[in-house]
Amino acid sequence: MAYNSPEGTVDLLPGAARHWRHAQDVAARLFSAYGYDFMETPIFEQTEVFTRGIGEATDVVNKEMFVVRSGENYRRSLEAGTDAGLKGKSRLSLRPEGTAGVVRAVVQHNLVEQGATPAKLYYAGPMFRAERPQKGRLREFHQIGAECLGSTEPTADAEMIIMLVRFYEKMGIPASDMTLYVNSMGDERCRPAYRAMVRDHILSHADEMCEECRRRADANPLRAFDCKNAACAHVMASAPRITDHLCDDCRSHYEAVKSYLDVAGIAYEEDPTLVRGLDYYTRTVFEVQSNAIDAAQNAIGGGGRYDKLAETVGGRPTPGLGFALGYERVMLALEASGALAEASPYVDLYVACVDATVRSVAFDLVRTARDAGLRVEMDHQGKSLKSQFKAAGKMNARKVIVVGPDELEHGQVVVRDMVTHEERTASIEQSKQLLSRFSGDVVDDSTFAAPTQG
């Protein structure tokens, strides 16, 4: 039988893979300008990293985590009918998000020493959630994220938000097609009282709320703000607002973040119902939504401050903040905005053979150019010269070197510009010397001799 990819996953075929690589390249250039270094964490962690970090009451932990078992541990769990006998180090889960693993790594390797400068890190890779697959919501999806640990200053929050907005701009999403929302969730001094007020509000309207929101009333009442049920949304519209109940320090921090965004000319809207979905957030939270795609998938990235997360995963008190953006959602937003350029393959140079007698010379030219760092291709199927030019066109080759027996008798090759269709002759030895000195970029007109005389 023929097998398909698992439900909720997609193959990143060459075109999509080029887009993914481009997004990573944009992030690498932009984030490094802000002082961020790349890092990777394992695709799976001890389950407690997520249950303690993200929160056991969240949907991500309760419903969506993929559990990882070795064959032997899977057999033991089946025989016992429970995982209770497994040691903590054997309880593993695929990462549903990137922050908890990064913070675990920062704590484990002491990347933020007492009094040291903040650790500024970013990552890119697949995440896994057992959600119902739909457009823009996959079971294996890709995120690019950034984390800053060691700073409490509101300048760090503003810098993080600006960096996220700049990423979308550099990817090509029009500013008119996206909206930045900001809010403050308070901290351990003011949020508990606010949570109690929201809980009481939900319970006082319990007969109007869905079963899920009634369940959340005790475990995680703020998540009711995210409910898509129309009746629940109507009830929560009259719920108390966190911005009316912030302590003085949280209010001062929030006002400072907004003032820095104002100075930077970053447009935003305040949304007092923005709570994000994970338990570790404190104070600043933010989210970017696309105005061009359906509401169910319009959140293309966001994040916030998590000043207590390092302690939760066993470290000393270390303030932190970060964001994650969904690559698949970004692609949807670009497509909906008409800004998704085709990610076509291209080579700098294609070396074509007139016949088999010149193949060894062509092969040597290809090797020389590749060793110099150029993207070069040649025919490996014995195709006609016409078919080779057609192949070069599909690869968007900038130049084609034609190696033929007649030209070789005079120690020459023909070079065609695939844009202007202008042809030039060049000494094969000179061509090899020039190609061998190349260190990147593309082959330009000055690389070869004067145009062929007609």
FIRODREN-460695 format. One line per field, with one value per residue (C-alpha): x, y, z; residue number from 0; residue in three letters. Coordinates in steps of 0.001 Angstrom, whole numbers, plus 524288, in hexadecimal, padded with zeros to 5 digits. Example, Ala and Ser with C-alpha at 12.3 -4.5 7.8 and 13.67 -1.06 7.14 Angstrom:
2
X	8300C;83566
Y	7EE6C;7FBDC
Z	81E78;81BE4
guza	0;1
nupa	ALA;SER
// end
This chain:
454
X	80000;8041E;80634;802DB;80875;80201;7F58A;7F849;805CE;80AAE;816EB;81F31;82188;82C78;82431;81ECD;82C26;83213;827F9;82B1A;8399D;83738;82F8A;83AD5;8448C;83C6B;83BDD;84A77;84DFD;843F9;8453E;85416;852FC;84BF6;8568F;84FB1;85726;8518F;84FC2;848BB;84257;83E18;83142;82CE8;82E94;82AF6;81C48;81D78;824B1;817CB;80E18;8151A;81920;80D23;80344;7FB76;7EE8D;7F19F;7EBD4;7F994;7FD35;7EFD4;7EC10;7F688;803C2;8094F;80F1E;81BD0;81ED6;829B5;82508;82829;82173;815AC;8149F;815BB;80B42;8020B;80437;80265;7F735;7FDB7;80A1D;80B4F;816C1;81F14;829FE;82975;8349B;82CDB;820BC;82342;81B04;81D0F;81E8A;811A2;818A7;82684;82762;82722;83241;83A94;838AC;83BF4;848A2;84BE0;84A0C;8515A;85D34;85CF6;85C85;85861;8624F;85F68;860DC;86451;85E99;851E4;851FE;84BE7;848AD;84077;83C70;83556;82F7B;823C9;81A12;80F8A;80197;7F6D3;7ECB4;7E1CE;7E89E;7E37C;7E8A9;7F339;7F2D4;7FB48;7FFEE;80DD3;81011;81BCD;81F2F;829A3;82B3F;833CF;83639;83CF7;84046;8460A;83F5E;833C2;83462;828D9;832B3;834F8;82652;8257D;831A3;82BCC;81EF8;825D7;82E4E;8222F;81B8A;827E7;8286C;81AED;81E7C;82ABA;822F4;81A33;80D71;807A2;80621;7F7F4;7F55E;7F9A8;7F657;7FEA3;7F713;7FD11;7F8A5;7FDD3;7FA33;7FF76;807F9;80718;80312;7F75B;7F366;7EE34;7E3C6;7E063;7DF57;7D5DA;7CD77;7CD0B;7C9E7;7BE7E;7B9BF;7B9CE;7B2D2;7A88D;7A573;7A7DA;79AE0;79F12;7ACCC;7B15A;7B5B1;7C3FF;7C367;7BC50;7C75B;7D165;7CB1C;7D355;7DEFE;7E1F9;7D703;7DE77;7DE1A;7CF81;7D314;7D7EF;7CB7A;7C5AF;7B7F6;7AF49;7A7F4;7B4AB;7BA5B;7AE42;7AFB2;7BE53;7BC54;7B70F;7C168;7CAE0;7D6C2;7E478;7E917;7DF98;7E5B1;7F463;7FD3B;80559;811BE;80ACE;803AD;81050;81718;80BE6;80B70;81A1C;81952;80ED6;816A7;8226F;819C3;81452;82202;8257E;8195E;813CF;80509;7FD8B;7F047;7EDE0;7E5C7;7E297;7DD3A;7EA32;7EF29;7F6A5;7F4F8;7FFEB;800E3;80EB3;80BC7;80CD4;80B82;80D8A;806AC;80568;8002A;800AE;7F4B1;7F2FB;7E75C;7E77D;7E471;7D956;7D809;7DA53;7E83F;7EB29;7F4C9;801DA;80A8D;80BB3;81196;81428;81B7D;81D51;824D8;82208;8246D;832C6;82F1D;8243C;82DDE;8375D;83FE8;8425A;839CE;83CA0;83395;830A9;8287C;8270B;81EA4;81BAC;8166C;80FC5;8164E;80A40;801C0;80B73;80A8B;7FBAD;7FC79;805F9;7FD87;7F11A;7F7E8;7FCAC;80A9E;80F1D;81988;81C21;827DC;82D9E;83A37;845B0;853E1;85E8F;8638E;85F8A;869DF;8641B;86A85;868BA;86BEE;87201;87FDE;880C2;87AC4;887C2;88B1C;87D8A;87E88;88B76;8859F;87A42;88382;88BD6;8801C;87A1D;886E3;886C0;87956;8707E;863AC;865F0;85EE8;860F2;859B0;85B08;8519E;857C8;84D2E;84DAD;8532C;8456B;840A1;84C46;848E0;83AE4;83FC2;84871;83C97;834AF;83FDB;84033;84E86;854C3;85EF7;86109;86E77;86D6B;8787C;8795D;883AC;88570;88809;89102;899D5;89CE6;89D39;89074;882B5;8764E;86FBF;8616E;85AB0;84D5E;84708;84C16;84F11;85BF8;866D6;8756E;88125;88B40;89804;895A6;8A212;89E99;890EB;89639;89F6E;894AD;88AF8;89508;896C9;8884D;88418;87550;86A6B;8682B;86F5C;86E73;871A2;87F41;88344;884E7;88A6A;88454;877DE;878C6;87A3D;86F32
Y	80000;80E19;815D8;8240A;82D9B;82C9C;83439;84243;84276;84729;84489;8509C;84E6E;8565C;86290;862EE;85F5E;86B07;873DB;86DE4;86FC3;87DCE;88091;87B2E;8836D;88FB7;88C94;889FC;8970A;89EF5;898BC;89946;8A80F;8A816;89FBD;8927E;885B8;87940;86D07;85FF1;857AC;8496B;846AB;83F6F;842CF;83CEC;83EC3;846A2;85168;85419;850B3;85966;863F6;86553;8618E;8552A;85C5D;860CC;85A36;85827;84F6E;8498A;845E9;8484D;842EF;8372C;82D85;826BA;818EA;80F5B;80204;7FC0C;806D2;8061E;7F78D;7F9BC;8043B;7FB53;7F01F;7F8B7;8007C;80D06;8150D;81641;80CD8;8149D;81CFD;82B90;82AE6;820E1;8296E;830B8;83939;83FA6;84E3C;85578;862AA;867A5;87069;86639;85E85;86AA4;86F04;86144;861FA;86F7E;86A69;85DA3;86434;8707B;8797E;88505;88635;88F1C;89D25;8992B;89F07;898D6;88C74;88FC8;88383;87F79;87292;86CDC;85F72;85653;855D6;84BA6;84C95;84266;84BEF;84981;84C1D;85782;86267;8699F;85FF5;853DE;84949;84BB4;85A1E;8631A;86E79;878D0;87E78;8874A;887AF;891D9;88DCA;8969A;8A3BA;8A9FA;8B6CD;8BAD0;8BE44;8AFA3;8AD86;8B861;8B380;8A5CF;8AAEC;8B393;8A82F;89FD7;8AA94;8ACE1;89E65;89EC8;8AB15;8A4C8;898B4;8A18D;8A253;8AFE6;8B813;8BA7C;8ABDC;8A987;8AEB3;8AE59;8AC9C;8AF03;8ACF9;8AAB3;89E9B;8A3E1;89BE8;893A2;89F88;8A41B;898BD;88F52;89904;89B98;88D0B;88BCE;896BB;89036;88325;88935;88FAA;8829B;87B77;88612;883A6;87509;871DC;87A0E;8747B;86854;85C62;85F0A;86CD2;867F8;85E45;86900;87169;86B0C;86616;87163;87B8E;88537;87B77;87DFE;88AA4;8823D;87A38;87AF7;877A3;8837D;88285;881A8;88D23;8951B;891F3;894A9;8A1CE;8A6CC;8A028;8A863;8AD4B;8AA6E;8B81C;8BD99;8B54F;8B60C;8B923;8C588;8BE8B;8B6E4;8C2FC;8CACB;8BFE2;8BEEB;8CD8C;8CDC8;8C2D7;8CA3D;8D6D5;8D029;8CAA4;8D841;8DDEB;8D336;8D627;8C87D;8C87B;8C02F;8BE58;8BB8B;8AF5B;8AD00;89F77;89ADB;89062;886CF;87854;87462;875CD;87B13;888D6;8949C;8A30E;8A629;89DA9;8A07C;89A42;89D58;899E8;899BD;8A173;899C3;88BFF;88592;888B2;87A7C;87B25;889B6;8897B;888B1;88A92;89021;88EBD;895CA;8966A;88A5F;88ED7;8828F;877E4;87582;872C1;869B0;860FE;860A0;86CA2;878BE;884C1;88986;892D5;88FA7;89297;88D80;88B09;88067;881FE;87770;87558;86F0F;87A5D;88420;87D30;87DEF;88C7D;88EFA;8875F;88E5C;89B86;89818;89981;88B55;88AFB;87E28;8775E;8729C;86ADE;871B0;86F53;878EF;87106;86591;85E78;8583B;84DD0;84D97;83F10;83478;8371E;843A9;83E71;83D43;84B91;84FF7;847E2;84E5C;85BEE;85871;8537D;85FBB;868BE;86116;860F1;86FC8;8705A;8720A;86ABF;862E3;857FE;84F81;844E0;836F7;83046;83224;83BBF;843CA;85194;85703;84F29;853C3;861F8;85F15;8591C;864FB;86DB8;86606;867A5;87659;87575;882D6;87E05;871ED;86D78;8653C;85BA0;85696;84F2F;85A03;86468;85B5A;859F8;8685F;86759;86ECD;86DA8;8757B;87D01;880E8;88ADD;884BC;89212;899BF;88D9E;893F0;88A3F;88BD4;8833E;8812B;879FD;86D90;86F54;87D5E;87902;86EBB;8788C;882A0;878A4;8734A;880F6;88303;8834E;88411;88C3F;88A59;889BC;8971B;89C37;8A0CB;892D8;88F65;894D4;89E4D;89AEB;891B8;89957;896AA
Z	80000;7FDE7;80A72;80CB6;81692;8240F;8263A;829E1;823BE;81699;80EC1;80CC9;7FE58;7F7F3;7F578;8035E;808DC;801D4;80849;815A7;81356;80F15;81B8B;82399;81BF9;81E3F;82CC2;82D7A;8274C;82ED6;83C3A;83C03;83A63;8478D;84DDF;84D50;84B73;84596;84DC2;84CC4;85730;85606;84F2E;85B6C;869C0;876C0;87794;8842C;87CEA;87609;880C2;88A95;88106;8785B;882C5;88501;88364;87582;8699D;86453;86FCE;87277;864A0;85A99;85ED0;857B5;8616C;85DAF;8623C;85F2D;85AC4;8680E;86FCF;866DE;86994;87842;877FC;87088;87A02;885F9;8802D;884F8;883A6;89260;892E2;88965;88EC5;88C25;8825D;87A8A;879C2;86D33;86435;85707;858AC;8569D;85726;85844;86433;86F0B;868E6;866C8;874D7;87985;871AB;87716;884F4;88293;87C69;884E8;8791F;88199;88C69;897E1;89339;88553;87909;8745F;86C47;85F1C;85773;84BD4;845CB;83A1B;8387F;8391E;84468;846E8;84BE2;84ADE;845D0;83C16;82F1F;82736;81EC6;82627;8317A;82FEF;83925;834D7;83265;831F3;83AA0;83B4D;848D8;85109;85FAF;86839;87628;8807B;87E93;8856B;87E11;8756C;86AE0;86917;86738;85D17;85612;8553C;84FB3;845BF;84150;83EE5;8370C;82F1A;82BCD;825C6;81E48;818BA;814F3;80CF8;8149C;81231;81E7D;81AD2;81B48;8294D;836BF;8430F;84FB8;85D29;86B1C;878D5;880A4;88D78;8968D;8A2CF;8AABF;8A2D6;89A2F;8A493;8A8CA;89A9F;8979C;8A2FC;89D64;89009;89660;89DB3;89138;88A00;894FD;895F5;88790;887BC;8813F;87570;87434;86CF9;87498;87195;87741;8835A;88538;88362;88E00;8988D;890DF;887A9;8871F;87E8F;8734D;8722A;86B29;85FDB;85E68;850B2;85573;8529E;85F91;86733;85FC0;86320;871A3;871D4;86B34;8782D;8809A;888B5;88125;8862B;88289;88C9A;8975C;89529;8A09B;89FB6;89B3D;89082;88BE2;88B72;883E2;87A24;877D5;8758E;86B69;863FE;8648C;85E3F;8538D;85151;85004;84644;83E39;84030;83EA2;84872;84E91;85CD9;85F36;86D9A;86A26;8645B;86DA1;864E0;86747;87073;87F28;87FE5;87AEB;883F3;8811D;8729D;8689C;85A22;84DC7;83F54;83758;828AA;823B5;816FB;81BD2;82347;831B8;8357A;8302F;830A2;83C0A;834FC;840E6;84E74;85BD1;8686B;87525;87DDC;889D6;891F4;887DE;88B25;89948;894E7;88D97;898F7;89722;89F27;89D02;88F32;887FE;879EB;86E15;86057;8547D;84AB4;83D08;83528;82806;821E8;82678;820D1;813AE;81439;8174A;80C1E;802AD;806EF;80567;7F7CD;7FC85;7FB9B;7F118;7EA35;7F02D;7E366;7E291;7DC6F;7D91C;7D5F9;7CAA2;7C21D;7BA29;7ADDC;7A562;79696;79691;79EEB;79A20;7A218;7AEB9;7B5FC;7B318;7B745;7C3A8;7C70C;7C509;7CDF2;7D864;7D7B6;7D8F2;7E432;7EB9D;7EA7B;7F0F4;7E519;7E32E;7D6D7;7CFCA;7C3C3;7BC8E;7C1BF;7B84B;7AAF0;7A698;79A28;79A86;798C8;7A491;7AC90;7A9D1;7ADB8;7BA78;7BCE3;7BB05;7C507;7CE9E;7CBF6;7C842;7C6C8;7BD06;7B4B7;7B047;7A3ED;7A1F9;793EB;78C26;7820B;78C5C;79400;7881A;78A31;79905;79A97;79FF2;79D37;7A82F;7A6F3;7AF94;7B23F;7B464;7A8A8;7A048;79CC6;799C7;79C01;79997;7A41C;7A572;7AD01;7B4E8;7B806;7BBC6;7C517;7CB51;7CD12;7D266;7DBEC;7E1AB;7E406;7F244;7F10F;7EB2B;7DCA1;7CFC9;7C96B;7BBDE;7BFAF;7C29A;7B454;7A7B7;79E00;7966B;78AF9;77E56;774E3
guza	0;1;2;3;4;5;6;7;8;9;10;11;12;13;14;15;16;17;18;19;20;21;22;23;24;25;26;27;28;29;30;31;32;33;34;35;36;37;38;39;40;41;42;43;44;45;46;47;48;49;50;51;52;53;54;55;56;57;58;59;60;61;62;63;64;65;66;67;68;69;70;71;72;73;74;75;76;77;78;79;80;81;82;83;84;85;86;87;88;89;90;91;92;93;94;95;96;97;98;99;100;101;102;103;104;105;106;107;108;109;110;111;112;113;114;115;116;117;118;119;120;121;122;123;124;125;126;127;128;129;130;131;132;133;134;135;136;137;138;139;140;141;142;143;144;145;146;147;148;149;150;151;152;153;154;155;156;157;158;159;160;161;162;163;164;165;166;167;168;169;170;171;172;173;174;175;176;177;178;179;180;181;182;183;184;185;186;187;188;189;190;191;192;193;194;195;196;197;198;199;200;201;202;203;204;205;206;207;208;209;210;211;212;213;214;215;216;217;218;219;220;221;222;223;224;225;226;227;228;229;230;231;232;233;234;235;236;237;238;239;240;241;242;243;244;245;246;247;248;249;250;251;252;253;254;255;256;257;258;259;260;261;262;263;264;265;266;267;268;269;270;271;272;273;274;275;276;277;278;279;280;281;282;283;284;285;286;287;288;289;290;291;292;293;294;295;296;297;298;299;300;301;302;303;304;305;306;307;308;309;310;311;312;313;314;315;316;317;318;319;320;321;322;323;324;325;326;327;328;329;330;331;332;333;334;335;336;337;338;339;340;341;342;343;344;345;346;347;348;349;350;351;352;353;354;355;356;357;358;359;360;361;362;363;364;365;366;367;368;369;370;371;372;373;374;375;376;377;378;379;380;381;382;383;384;385;386;387;388;389;390;391;392;393;394;395;396;397;398;399;400;401;402;403;404;405;406;407;408;409;410;411;412;413;414;415;416;417;418;419;420;421;422;423;424;425;426;427;428;429;430;431;432;433;434;435;436;437;438;439;440;441;442;443;444;445;446;447;448;449;450;451;452;453
nupa	MET;ALA;TYR;ASN;SER;PRO;GLU;GLY;THR;VAL;ASP;LEU;LEU;PRO;GLY;ALA;ALA;ARG;HIS;TRP;ARG;HIS;ALA;GLN;ASP;VAL;ALA;ALA;ARG;LEU;PHE;SER;ALA;TYR;GLY;TYR;ASP;PHE;MET;GLU;THR;PRO;ILE;PHE;GLU;GLN;THR;GLU;VAL;PHE;THR;ARG;GLY;ILE;GLY;GLU;ALA;THR;ASP;VAL;VAL;ASN;LYS;GLU;MET;PHE;VAL;VAL;ARG;SER;GLY;GLU;ASN;TYR;ARG;ARG;SER;LEU;GLU;ALA;GLY;THR;ASP;ALA;GLY;LEU;LYS;GLY;LYS;SER;ARG;LEU;SER;LEU;ARG;PRO;GLU;GLY;THR;ALA;GLY;VAL;VAL;ARG;ALA;VAL;VAL;GLN;HIS;ASN;LEU;VAL;GLU;GLN;GLY;ALA;THR;PRO;ALA;LYS;LEU;TYR;TYR;ALA;GLY;PRO;MET;PHE;ARG;ALA;GLU;ARG;PRO;GLN;LYS;GLY;ARG;LEU;ARG;GLU;PHE;HIS;GLN;ILE;GLY;ALA;GLU;CYS;LEU;GLY;SER;THR;GLU;PRO;THR;ALA;ASP;ALA;GLU;MET;ILE;ILE;MET;LEU;VAL;ARG;PHE;TYR;GLU;LYS;MET;GLY;ILE;PRO;ALA;SER;ASP;MET;THR;LEU;TYR;VAL;ASN;SER;MET;GLY;ASP;GLU;ARG;CYS;ARG;PRO;ALA;TYR;ARG;ALA;MET;VAL;ARG;ASP;HIS;ILE;LEU;SER;HIS;ALA;ASP;GLU;MET;CYS;GLU;GLU;CYS;ARG;ARG;ARG;ALA;ASP;ALA;ASN;PRO;LEU;ARG;ALA;PHE;ASP;CYS;LYS;ASN;ALA;ALA;CYS;ALA;HIS;VAL;MET;ALA;SER;ALA;PRO;ARG;ILE;THR;ASP;HIS;LEU;CYS;ASP;ASP;CYS;ARG;SER;HIS;TYR;GLU;ALA;VAL;LYS;SER;TYR;LEU;ASP;VAL;ALA;GLY;ILE;ALA;TYR;GLU;GLU;ASP;PRO;THR;LEU;VAL;ARG;GLY;LEU;ASP;TYR;TYR;THR;ARG;THR;VAL;PHE;GLU;VAL;GLN;SER;ASN;ALA;ILE;ASP;ALA;ALA;GLN;ASN;ALA;ILE;GLY;GLY;GLY;GLY;ARG;TYR;ASP;LYS;LEU;ALA;GLU;THR;VAL;GLY;GLY;ARG;PRO;THR;PRO;GLY;LEU;GLY;PHE;ALA;LEU;GLY;TYR;GLU;ARG;VAL;MET;LEU;ALA;LEU;GLU;ALA;SER;GLY;ALA;LEU;ALA;GLU;ALA;SER;PRO;TYR;VAL;ASP;LEU;TYR;VAL;ALA;CYS;VAL;ASP;ALA;THR;VAL;ARG;SER;VAL;ALA;PHE;ASP;LEU;VAL;ARG;THR;ALA;ARG;ASP;ALA;GLY;LEU;ARG;VAL;GLU;MET;ASP;HIS;GLN;GLY;LYS;SER;LEU;LYS;SER;GLN;PHE;LYS;ALA;ALA;GLY;LYS;MET;ASN;ALA;ARG;LYS;VAL;ILE;VAL;VAL;GLY;PRO;ASP;GLU;LEU;GLU;HIS;GLY;GLN;VAL;VAL;VAL;ARG;ASP;MET;VAL;THR;HIS;GLU;GLU;ARG;THR;ALA;SER;ILE;GLU;GLN;SER;LYS;GLN;LEU;LEU;SER;ARG;PHE;SER;GLY;ASP;VAL;VAL;ASP;ASP;SER;THR;PHE;ALA;ALA;PRO;THR;GLN;GLY
// end
